[in-house]
Amino acid sequence: MARRPRLHYSKALKHEIWDRYQRGESLWSIARLLDRHSSSIYALLSRTGGIRPPERNRSQLSLTLAEREEISRGLARRLSLRAIAVQLGRSASTISREIQRNGGLQGYRAALADQAAWDRARRPKTCKLATNPKLIRLVDHKLRRHWSPEQIAGWLKITFPDDACMQVSHETIYRSLFIQARGVLKKELQQYLRSKRTIRRSRHASLKHDGLGQITDAISIRERPASAEDRAVPGHWEGDLIAGSNNSYIATLVERHTRYVMLARVSNKQTETVIKALIKQAHKLPRELYQSLTWDRGKEMAEHQKFTLATDIKVYFCDPQSPWQRGSNENTNGLLRQYFPKGTDLSLHSQAKLNAVARELNERPRKTLGFRTPAEKFNECVASIG
């Protein structure tokens, strides 16, 4: 079998790889295009944690290579530094410093001086976190509580509104996690992120969609009340199952107005089991805070009419292959994978454990709530009907 020739990543090729990765293409598809293994592409991207390095540009005030060549020719003709400066429209002190730091009158070479200047300019800006140990400790603590960098940044902004030193962008936190050369946040903190990836994923990357079952007498989401659609009032929920190994499942419920989360332990995916668990959860809440439930077309909701009869709560079903119609629930299921990774046995978790996870999620600030927590918003709703 012929061995593939060694691939040298030119500047143009690196640009193409980064462009494709940022557009959301997978490592596998990029590698196939270049006739290489995905590990080869991963090695290139992982050097900076999947974060595209910024383009380096020379300052407009810096001497150019052409100007340095003029300096070299002027020295060869034994022109004075002032005369060279006049020719270039530069100050004599600029020419003097240039020559002194690059070999002196006898050793000055334009090409070497230009490369040396480029190398000396490689001074990365100090990361804001690196200069504030108190801020580092605070970010570290919140990451260990499974807060996302965006949640941390938003919380800092409203907690320290008048102290810019105690505010940091979510992008800075991500860069400090994935670019270990910065030496600010420990690499082990990556395990507390929602995704366990070792490099940053493009926000344009596609998501997989599962097929949906058939439901009889289903009420379409298009018939759902307008108050549920615009999230104007509380009491409208979205639900789904997340799956684990050995046919284990957890029922997840999210309130659309407050993003409040409830979790229910189910022993299997049979419709009788799921409906019974959902009825039990519904009876824990005031009637005003549970007016409708939106679900996908999974067969676990085949007996949705039994649920409606027992709770007086209507069930609305999404269109086939339209998970975005339950956006709050889909997002929450992604958050839950921090606690319940794919491929693990979900039946090992007790209801008490599920309640603890839900409580922790409900106490995390959300950007969509102005970085308030779902628990705060939900408790306000409870108090308003009390």
LUMKE-813204 format. One record per residue (C-alpha): residue number from 0; residue in one letter; chain; x, y, z. Coordinates in steps of 0.1 Angstrom, whole numbers, plus 2048, in hexadecimal, padded with zeros to 3 digits. Layout:
<rs>
<NUM, "A", "A", <X, Y, Z>> ...
</rs>
This chain:
<rs>
<0, "M", "A", <800, 800, 800>> <1, "A", "A", <80E, 822, 7F5>> <2, "R", "A", <816, 839, 812>> <3, "R", "A", <805, 85B, 811>> <4, "P", "A", <81D, 878, 80B>> <5, "R", "A", <825, 88E, 828>> <6, "L", "A", <80D, 8AB, 829>> <7, "H", "A", <81C, 8CD, 830>> <8, "Y", "A", <802, 8E6, 83D>> <9, "S", "A", <808, 906, 82A>> <10, "K", "A", <7F9, 926, 836>> <11, "A", "A", <7DD, 924, 81C>> <12, "L", "A", <7D5, 900, 825>> <13, "K", "A", <7D3, 909, 84A>> <14, "H", "A", <7BC, 925, 841>> <15, "E", "A", <7A5, 90D, 82F>> <16, "I", "A", <7A5, 8F4, 84B>> <17, "W", "A", <79C, 90F, 865>> <18, "D", "A", <781, 91D, 84E>> <19, "R", "A", <771, 8FC, 849>> <20, "Y", "A", <773, 8F3, 86E>> <21, "Q", "A", <763, 914, 878>> <22, "R", "A", <747, 90E, 85F>> <23, "G", "A", <73E, 8EF, 872>> <24, "E", "A", <74E, 8D4, 85C>> <25, "S", "A", <759, 8B5, 86F>> <26, "L", "A", <77E, 8AB, 873>> <27, "W", "A", <775, 88C, 85F>> <28, "S", "A", <767, 89F, 841>> <29, "I", "A", <785, 8B7, 841>> <30, "A", "A", <79D, 89A, 842>> <31, "R", "A", <78B, 888, 826>> <32, "L", "A", <78E, 8A7, 810>> <33, "L", "A", <7B4, 8A8, 816>> <34, "D", "A", <7B7, 882, 814>> <35, "R", "A", <7C4, 880, 837>> <36, "H", "A", <7BA, 871, 858>> <37, "S", "A", <7A4, 886, 86F>> <38, "S", "A", <7C0, 883, 88A>> <39, "S", "A", <7D6, 897, 873>> <40, "I", "A", <7BD, 8B3, 872>> <41, "Y", "A", <7B7, 8B0, 898>> <42, "A", "A", <7DC, 8B4, 89F>> <43, "L", "A", <7DC, 8D5, 88C>> <44, "L", "A", <7BD, 8E3, 89D>> <45, "S", "A", <7C5, 8D6, 8C0>> <46, "R", "A", <7E5, 8EB, 8C2>> <47, "T", "A", <7CE, 909, 8CB>> <48, "G", "A", <7B1, 8F5, 8DA>> <49, "G", "A", <79C, 8F8, 8BB>> <50, "I", "A", <79D, 91E, 8BD>> <51, "R", "A", <7AA, 92F, 89E>> <52, "P", "A", <7CA, 942, 8A4>> <53, "P", "A", <7C7, 967, 89C>> <54, "E", "A", <7D8, 974, 87D>> <55, "R", "A", <7F8, 987, 884>> <56, "N", "A", <7FC, 9A9, 873>> <57, "R", "A", <818, 9C1, 873>> <58, "S", "A", <812, 9E3, 883>> <59, "Q", "A", <810, 9FF, 869>> <60, "L", "A", <82A, A12, 87D>> <61, "S", "A", <844, 9F6, 87A>> <62, "L", "A", <860, 9F7, 861>> <63, "T", "A", <859, 9E3, 842>> <64, "L", "A", <871, 9CB, 830>> <65, "A", "A", <875, 9E4, 814>> <66, "E", "A", <87F, 9FF, 82D>> <67, "R", "A", <898, 9E8, 83D>> <68, "E", "A", <8A7, 9E0, 81B>> <69, "E", "A", <8AB, A06, 816>> <70, "I", "A", <8BD, A08, 837>> <71, "S", "A", <8D4, 9EC, 82D>> <72, "R", "A", <8DC, 9FD, 80C>> <73, "G", "A", <8E1, A1E, 81D>> <74, "L", "A", <8FA, A0E, 835>> <75, "A", "A", <90D, 9FE, 818>> <76, "R", "A", <910, A21, 808>> <77, "R", "A", <91C, A2F, 82A>> <78, "L", "A", <8FF, A47, 82D>> <79, "S", "A", <8F9, A57, 84F>> <80, "L", "A", <8DC, A4A, 864>> <81, "R", "A", <8CB, A6C, 861>> <82, "A", "A", <8CE, A6B, 83A>> <83, "I", "A", <8BE, A48, 83A>> <84, "A", "A", <8A3, A55, 851>> <85, "V", "A", <89B, A72, 83A>> <86, "Q", "A", <898, A5A, 81C>> <87, "L", "A", <87F, A44, 82E>> <88, "G", "A", <86C, A60, 83F>> <89, "R", "A", <875, A51, 861>> <90, "S", "A", <885, A60, 880>> <91, "A", "A", <8AB, A5B, 884>> <92, "S", "A", <8A5, A4B, 8A6>> <93, "T", "A", <88F, A30, 895>> <94, "I", "A", <8AB, A28, 87D>> <95, "S", "A", <8C5, A28, 898>> <96, "R", "A", <8B1, A0F, 8AE>> <97, "E", "A", <8AA, 9F9, 891>> <98, "I", "A", <8CF, 9F5, 888>> <99, "Q", "A", <8DB, 9F1, 8AD>> <100, "R", "A", <8C3, 9D5, 8B4>> <101, "N", "A", <8CA, 9C2, 894>> <102, "G", "A", <8F0, 9BE, 890>> <103, "G", "A", <8FD, 9E2, 890>> <104, "L", "A", <90C, 9F5, 873>> <105, "Q", "A", <921, 9D8, 867>> <106, "G", "A", <90A, 9BB, 86D>> <107, "Y", "A", <8E8, 9C9, 863>> <108, "R", "A", <8D5, 9B3, 84A>> <109, "A", "A", <8B2, 9BD, 83E>> <110, "A", "A", <8A2, 99A, 83C>> <111, "L", "A", <8B0, 98F, 85E>> <112, "A", "A", <8A5, 9B0, 86E>> <113, "D", "A", <882, 9AC, 860>> <114, "Q", "A", <87E, 988, 86D>> <115, "A", "A", <88C, 992, 88F>> <116, "A", "A", <873, 9AE, 892>> <117, "W", "A", <857, 996, 889>> <118, "D", "A", <863, 97E, 8A3>> <119, "R", "A", <866, 998, 8BE>> <120, "A", "A", <843, 9A4, 8B7>> <121, "R", "A", <835, 982, 8C2>> <122, "R", "A", <82B, 98E, 8E4>> <123, "P", "A", <809, 97F, 8ED>> <124, "K", "A", <7F2, 996, 901>> <125, "T", "A", <7F0, 98B, 926>> <126, "C", "A", <7CF, 979, 92C>> <127, "K", "A", <7B8, 98D, 944>> <128, "L", "A", <7B4, 96F, 95A>> <129, "A", "A", <7D9, 96B, 95F>> <130, "T", "A", <7DB, 98D, 970>> <131, "N", "A", <7BF, 987, 989>> <132, "P", "A", <7C2, 969, 9A1>> <133, "K", "A", <7A1, 971, 9B2>> <134, "L", "A", <78F, 96F, 990>> <135, "I", "A", <7A1, 94F, 987>> <136, "R", "A", <795, 93F, 9A8>> <137, "L", "A", <771, 94A, 9A2>> <138, "V", "A", <771, 93D, 97E>> <139, "D", "A", <780, 91C, 989>> <140, "H", "A", <765, 918, 9A4>> <141, "K", "A", <749, 91F, 98C>> <142, "L", "A", <757, 907, 972>> <143, "R", "A", <758, 8EC, 98C>> <144, "R", "A", <733, 8F2, 992>> <145, "H", "A", <72D, 8EB, 96D>> <146, "W", "A", <726, 90F, 964>> <147, "S", "A", <72E, 917, 940>> <148, "P", "A", <747, 932, 937>> <149, "E", "A", <72A, 947, 929>> <150, "Q", "A", <716, 943, 94A>> <151, "I", "A", <735, 94D, 95E>> <152, "A", "A", <73C, 96C, 949>> <153, "G", "A", <718, 977, 94B>> <154, "W", "A", <716, 971, 971>> <155, "L", "A", <737, 985, 976>> <156, "K", "A", <729, 9A2, 963>> <157, "I", "A", <70A, 9A6, 978>> <158, "T", "A", <71C, 99D, 999>> <159, "F", "A", <738, 9B6, 994>> <160, "P", "A", <728, 9D0, 97D>> <161, "D", "A", <741, 9EC, 988>> <162, "D", "A", <760, 9D7, 989>> <163, "A", "A", <76F, 9D0, 967>> <164, "C", "A", <78B, 9BD, 977>> <165, "M", "A", <772, 9A2, 983>> <166, "Q", "A", <762, 99E, 960>> <167, "V", "A", <76F, 987, 945>> <168, "S", "A", <760, 97C, 924>> <169, "H", "A", <755, 958, 91E>> <170, "E", "A", <76D, 957, 900>> <171, "T", "A", <78B, 95F, 917>> <172, "I", "A", <780, 942, 92E>> <173, "Y", "A", <77E, 92A, 911>> <174, "R", "A", <7A0, 934, 903>> <175, "S", "A", <7AF, 930, 926>> <176, "L", "A", <7A1, 90D, 927>> <177, "F", "A", <7AA, 901, 904>> <178, "I", "A", <7CB, 914, 8FE>> <179, "Q", "A", <7E0, 905, 91A>> <180, "A", "A", <7FE, 91A, 911>> <181, "R", "A", <7ED, 937, 923>> <182, "G", "A", <7F2, 924, 944>> <183, "V", "A", <7D4, 933, 955>> <184, "L", "A", <7B8, 919, 95A>> <185, "K", "A", <7C1, 8F5, 95F>> <186, "K", "A", <7B9, 8DD, 943>> <187, "E", "A", <7A6, 8C6, 95B>> <188, "L", "A", <78A, 8E1, 95D>> <189, "Q", "A", <780, 8D7, 939>> <190, "Q", "A", <76F, 8B8, 949>> <191, "Y", "A", <755, 8D0, 959>> <192, "L", "A", <74A, 8DE, 937>> <193, "R", "A", <72A, 8D1, 928>> <194, "S", "A", <73E, 8C1, 90C>> <195, "K", "A", <75D, 8AD, 914>> <196, "R", "A", <76E, 8B6, 8F4>> <197, "T", "A", <793, 8BF, 8F5>> <198, "I", "A", <790, 8D9, 8DA>> <199, "R", "A", <776, 8F5, 8D4>> <200, "R", "A", <75A, 8EB, 8BD>> <201, "S", "A", <74C, 902, 8A3>> <202, "R", "A", <72A, 910, 8AC>> <203, "H", "A", <720, 908, 888>> <204, "A", "A", <726, 8E3, 88C>> <205, "S", "A", <708, 8CE, 884>> <206, "L", "A", <6F4, 8BA, 89D>> <207, "K", "A", <6E6, 897, 898>> <208, "H", "A", <6C0, 891, 899>> <209, "D", "A", <6AF, 871, 8A4>> <210, "G", "A", <690, 863, 893>> <211, "L", "A", <66E, 868, 8A3>> <212, "G", "A", <652, 84F, 8A9>> <213, "Q", "A", <62E, 850, 89F>> <214, "I", "A", <613, 85E, 8B6>> <215, "T", "A", <5EE, 85A, 8B1>> <216, "D", "A", <5D6, 877, 8B8>> <217, "A", "A", <5F3, 88E, 8BC>> <218, "I", "A", <5EC, 8B3, 8C1>> <219, "S", "A", <604, 8C7, 8AC>> <220, "I", "A", <61B, 8E1, 8BB>> <221, "R", "A", <60B, 8F9, 8A3>> <222, "E", "A", <5EC, 8F8, 8B9>> <223, "R", "A", <5FF, 901, 8D8>> <224, "P", "A", <5F4, 922, 8E9>> <225, "A", "A", <605, 942, 8DE>> <226, "S", "A", <60E, 948, 903>> <227, "A", "A", <623, 929, 902>> <228, "E", "A", <633, 932, 8E1>> <229, "D", "A", <640, 954, 8EC>> <230, "R", "A", <649, 948, 90F>> <231, "A", "A", <634, 965, 91D>> <232, "V", "A", <627, 951, 93A>> <233, "P", "A", <634, 934, 94F>> <234, "G", "A", <625, 911, 94F>> <235, "H", "A", <62D, 904, 92C>> <236, "W", "A", <647, 8E7, 92D>> <237, "E", "A", <65C, 8D4, 914>> <238, "G", "A", <665, 8B0, 91A>> <239, "D", "A", <67B, 893, 90D>> <240, "L", "A", <68E, 875, 916>> <241, "I", "A", <6B4, 872, 917>> <242, "A", "A", <6C2, 850, 911>> <243, "G", "A", <6DE, 83C, 921>> <244, "S", "A", <6EC, 819, 91E>> <245, "N", "A", <6D8, 7FA, 926>> <246, "N", "A", <6B8, 80A, 91B>> <247, "S", "A", <6B9, 823, 938>> <248, "Y", "A", <6A7, 845, 936>> <249, "I", "A", <6A0, 865, 949>> <250, "A", "A", <682, 87B, 942>> <251, "T", "A", <68B, 8A0, 93F>> <252, "L", "A", <672, 8BD, 943>> <253, "V", "A", <67A, 8E2, 93D>> <254, "E", "A", <663, 8FF, 943>> <255, "R", "A", <664, 917, 925>> <256, "H", "A", <660, 938, 938>> <257, "T", "A", <679, 933, 953>> <258, "R", "A", <68E, 916, 945>> <259, "Y", "A", <688, 903, 966>> <260, "V", "A", <692, 8DE, 964>> <261, "M", "A", <682, 8BF, 973>> <262, "L", "A", <690, 89C, 96F>> <263, "A", "A", <67D, 87B, 974>> <264, "R", "A", <68C, 858, 977>> <265, "V", "A", <67C, 83F, 960>> <266, "S", "A", <684, 81A, 960>> <267, "N", "A", <67E, 816, 93A>> <268, "K", "A", <670, 827, 91B>> <269, "Q", "A", <64E, 816, 91C>> <270, "T", "A", <632, 82F, 918>> <271, "E", "A", <621, 823, 939>> <272, "T", "A", <641, 829, 94D>> <273, "V", "A", <648, 84C, 93E>> <274, "I", "A", <624, 858, 941>> <275, "K", "A", <623, 84D, 965>> <276, "A", "A", <643, 860, 96D>> <277, "L", "A", <636, 87F, 95B>> <278, "I", "A", <615, 87F, 96E>> <279, "K", "A", <628, 87C, 98F>> <280, "Q", "A", <63E, 89A, 985>> <281, "A", "A", <61F, 8AF, 97B>> <282, "H", "A", <60E, 8AA, 99C>> <283, "K", "A", <62C, 8BA, 9AE>> <284, "L", "A", <624, 8DC, 99F>> <285, "P", "A", <607, 8F5, 9A2>> <286, "R", "A", <5EF, 8F2, 985>> <287, "E", "A", <5F7, 916, 97A>> <288, "L", "A", <61B, 90B, 974>> <289, "Y", "A", <614, 8ED, 95F>> <290, "Q", "A", <5FC, 8F5, 942>> <291, "S", "A", <60B, 8E3, 924>> <292, "L", "A", <626, 8CA, 91A>> <293, "T", "A", <638, 8C9, 8F9>> <294, "W", "A", <649, 8A8, 8EF>> <295, "D", "A", <658, 899, 8D0>> <296, "R", "A", <648, 87C, 8BE>> <297, "G", "A", <659, 861, 8D2>> <298, "K", "A", <644, 842, 8D8>> <299, "E", "A", <648, 846, 8FE>> <300, "M", "A", <62C, 860, 8FB>> <301, "A", "A", <614, 849, 8EA>> <302, "E", "A", <5FC, 84A, 908>> <303, "H", "A", <5FD, 870, 90A>> <304, "Q", "A", <5D7, 871, 90D>> <305, "K", "A", <5DA, 85E, 92E>> <306, "F", "A", <5F2, 879, 93A>> <307, "T", "A", <5DA, 895, 930>> <308, "L", "A", <5BC, 883, 942>> <309, "A", "A", <5D0, 87F, 962>> <310, "T", "A", <5DE, 8A3, 963>> <311, "D", "A", <5C8, 8B8, 94D>> <312, "I", "A", <5E8, 8C3, 93A>> <313, "K", "A", <5E7, 8C3, 914>> <314, "V", "A", <604, 8B3, 902>> <315, "Y", "A", <610, 8C2, 8E1>> <316, "F", "A", <628, 8B0, 8C9>> <317, "C", "A", <644, 8BF, 8B4>> <318, "D", "A", <645, 8BA, 88E>> <319, "P", "A", <659, 89B, 883>> <320, "Q", "A", <67F, 8A1, 884>> <321, "S", "A", <67B, 8C4, 893>> <322, "P", "A", <68D, 8C3, 8B5>> <323, "W", "A", <692, 8E9, 8B3>> <324, "Q", "A", <66D, 8EC, 8BC>> <325, "R", "A", <677, 8E1, 8DF>> <326, "G", "A", <696, 8F7, 8E0>> <327, "S", "A", <697, 8FC, 906>> <328, "N", "A", <695, 8D6, 90C>> <329, "E", "A", <6AF, 8CE, 8F1>> <330, "N", "A", <6C7, 8E7, 901>> <331, "T", "A", <6C1, 8D9, 924>> <332, "N", "A", <6C7, 8B6, 918>> <333, "G", "A", <6E9, 8C2, 90C>> <334, "L", "A", <6F0, 8D0, 92E>> <335, "L", "A", <6E6, 8B0, 93F>> <336, "R", "A", <700, 89D, 92C>> <337, "Q", "A", <71A, 8AC, 943>> <338, "Y", "A", <70A, 897, 95F>> <339, "F", "A", <6FE, 87A, 94B>> <340, "P", "A", <717, 873, 92E>> <341, "K", "A", <70B, 85F, 910>> <342, "G", "A", <711, 83A, 913>> <343, "T", "A", <70D, 838, 939>> <344, "D", "A", <6F3, 825, 94C>> <345, "L", "A", <6D9, 83F, 957>> <346, "S", "A", <6C6, 826, 96C>> <347, "L", "A", <6E2, 828, 986>> <348, "H", "A", <6D6, 84B, 990>> <349, "S", "A", <6BC, 84F, 9AB>> <350, "Q", "A", <6A0, 868, 9AB>> <351, "A", "A", <6B3, 87B, 9C6>> <352, "K", "A", <6D1, 87D, 9AF>> <353, "L", "A", <6BB, 88A, 993>> <354, "N", "A", <6AC, 8A4, 9AA>> <355, "A", "A", <6CF, 8B0, 9B4>> <356, "V", "A", <6D9, 8B4, 990>> <357, "A", "A", <6BA, 8C7, 988>> <358, "R", "A", <6C0, 8DE, 9A6>> <359, "E", "A", <6E3, 8E5, 99A>> <360, "L", "A", <6D7, 8ED, 977>> <361, "N", "A", <6BB, 903, 984>> <362, "E", "A", <6D5, 917, 999>> <363, "R", "A", <6EB, 91E, 97B>> <364, "P", "A", <6E6, 941, 96B>> <365, "R", "A", <6D9, 941, 947>> <366, "K", "A", <6E1, 95A, 92C>> <367, "T", "A", <6BE, 95A, 91F>> <368, "L", "A", <6B1, 964, 942>> <369, "G", "A", <6C9, 981, 944>> <370, "F", "A", <6E1, 96A, 958>> <371, "R", "A", <6C7, 964, 973>> <372, "T", "A", <6C0, 940, 97D>> <373, "P", "A", <6A2, 92B, 974>> <374, "A", "A", <69C, 925, 999>> <375, "E", "A", <699, 94B, 99F>> <376, "K", "A", <680, 94F, 983>> <377, "F", "A", <66C, 930, 98C>> <378, "N", "A", <669, 93A, 9B1>> <379, "E", "A", <65C, 95C, 9A6>> <380, "C", "A", <641, 94B, 992>> <381, "V", "A", <638, 935, 9B0>> <382, "A", "A", <636, 953, 9C7>> <383, "S", "A", <620, 966, 9AE>> <384, "I", "A", <605, 94B, 9AF>> <385, "G", "A", <608, 946, 9D4>> 
</rs>
